[in-house]
Amino acid sequence: MPSDIRIFLYIEGLGWKTTLEDTILTVPTEDFKKMQWIHVARNYQLRIQRKNSDALKFDGFLKDVSGLASVELRNLIDFDTLGELIKSNYQLNLEIKELGVKGWNWDKTYFQEYGLFQ
């Protein structure tokens, strides 16, 4: 059963916990390799590639929250805000990663760590 996840971005790293548990899981800043913004299903995903080849994936981000009422903005973050936080806290750029979702592929593909890429 999916649950809400709370993500905490701080200078020393990143932490998250589900609303069902009190345990906070953390990753220190020095473990970050790169961060990607990926369009998935209806919203967006933050993919954090770690130096040990693991990847953390957090779904449910919105592309733009500027049109929402201020009450709704409390718990939402968009690409621009997240990109600024990542740049200032971790000195990394938030890369935009495009996925092929059409069902066909006319390009060369290759495997990199845990993913298939073009």
C-alpha positions as CSV (number, residue, x, y, z in Angstrom):
1,M,0.0,0.0,0.0
2,P,1.6,3.3,-1.0
3,S,2.0,6.0,1.6
4,D,2.9,9.7,1.6
5,I,6.6,10.4,1.9
6,R,8.1,13.5,3.5
7,I,11.5,14.5,2.1
8,F,13.9,16.7,4.0
9,L,16.6,18.6,2.1
10,Y,19.4,19.9,4.2
11,I,23.0,20.9,3.6
12,E,24.5,17.7,5.1
13,G,22.3,15.4,2.9
14,L,18.8,14.2,2.4
15,G,16.3,12.4,4.6
16,W,12.9,10.9,4.1
17,K,10.2,9.1,6.0
18,T,6.8,7.7,5.3
19,T,3.7,8.9,7.1
20,L,3.3,5.3,8.3
21,E,6.6,5.0,10.2
22,D,8.7,7.3,12.4
23,T,12.1,6.1,11.1
24,I,13.9,8.7,9.1
25,L,16.3,7.3,6.4
26,T,19.2,9.6,5.4
27,V,21.8,9.9,2.7
28,P,24.8,12.1,3.2
29,T,25.7,14.8,0.6
30,E,29.0,13.1,-0.3
31,D,27.1,10.0,-1.6
32,F,25.3,12.1,-4.3
33,K,26.5,11.5,-7.9
34,K,23.7,13.3,-9.9
35,M,20.1,14.2,-9.7
36,Q,17.5,14.0,-12.4
37,W,14.0,15.3,-13.1
38,I,12.0,12.7,-15.0
39,H,8.4,13.0,-16.4
40,V,6.5,9.9,-15.3
41,A,2.8,9.0,-15.6
42,R,1.0,12.2,-14.4
43,N,3.7,14.0,-12.5
44,Y,7.4,14.1,-12.1
45,Q,10.1,12.0,-10.4
46,L,13.2,13.1,-8.6
47,R,15.9,10.4,-9.3
48,I,19.0,10.6,-7.1
49,Q,22.0,8.6,-8.4
50,R,24.3,7.6,-5.6
51,K,28.1,7.1,-6.0
52,N,27.6,3.4,-5.1
53,S,25.3,2.9,-8.2
54,D,22.1,2.8,-6.2
55,A,19.3,5.1,-7.3
56,L,16.6,6.7,-5.1
57,K,13.4,7.6,-6.7
58,F,10.7,9.9,-5.4
59,D,7.5,10.4,-7.4
60,G,4.7,12.9,-7.2
61,F,6.4,16.2,-7.9
62,L,4.6,18.9,-10.1
63,K,6.2,20.7,-13.0
64,D,4.9,24.1,-12.0
65,V,3.0,25.1,-8.8
66,S,2.6,28.8,-9.7
67,G,-1.1,28.4,-10.6
68,L,-2.2,26.7,-7.3
69,A,-3.8,28.4,-4.4
70,S,-1.4,29.4,-1.6
71,V,-2.9,26.9,0.8
72,E,-2.0,24.1,-1.5
73,L,1.6,25.2,-1.9
74,R,2.6,24.3,1.7
75,N,3.5,20.7,0.8
76,L,4.4,21.1,-2.9
77,I,7.7,21.8,-4.6
78,D,8.3,22.3,-8.4
79,F,11.3,22.0,-10.7
80,D,12.5,25.5,-10.3
81,T,12.4,25.5,-6.5
82,L,13.9,22.0,-6.3
83,G,16.7,22.9,-8.8
84,E,17.6,26.0,-6.7
85,L,17.8,24.0,-3.5
86,I,19.9,21.2,-5.1
87,K,22.3,23.8,-6.6
88,S,22.7,25.8,-3.4
89,N,22.9,22.8,-1.0
90,Y,24.7,20.1,-3.0
91,Q,26.5,22.0,-5.9
92,L,24.7,19.7,-8.4
93,N,22.5,20.6,-11.3
94,L,19.1,19.1,-11.5
95,E,19.2,17.4,-15.0
96,I,16.1,16.9,-17.1
97,K,15.9,13.3,-18.3
98,E,13.5,12.6,-21.2
99,L,12.1,9.1,-21.4
100,G,10.8,7.5,-24.6
101,V,7.2,6.7,-24.0
102,K,5.9,6.2,-27.6
103,G,6.5,2.5,-27.8
104,W,9.1,2.5,-30.5
105,N,12.8,3.3,-30.6
106,W,14.8,4.2,-33.7
107,D,18.0,5.1,-31.8
108,K,20.8,3.1,-30.4
109,T,20.2,1.9,-26.8
110,Y,22.7,1.0,-24.1
111,F,22.5,-0.2,-20.5
112,Q,24.1,2.0,-17.8
113,E,24.1,0.6,-14.3
114,Y,20.4,-0.1,-13.6
115,G,18.7,1.5,-16.6
116,L,18.2,1.3,-20.3
117,F,19.1,4.6,-22.1
118,Q,19.2,6.1,-25.6
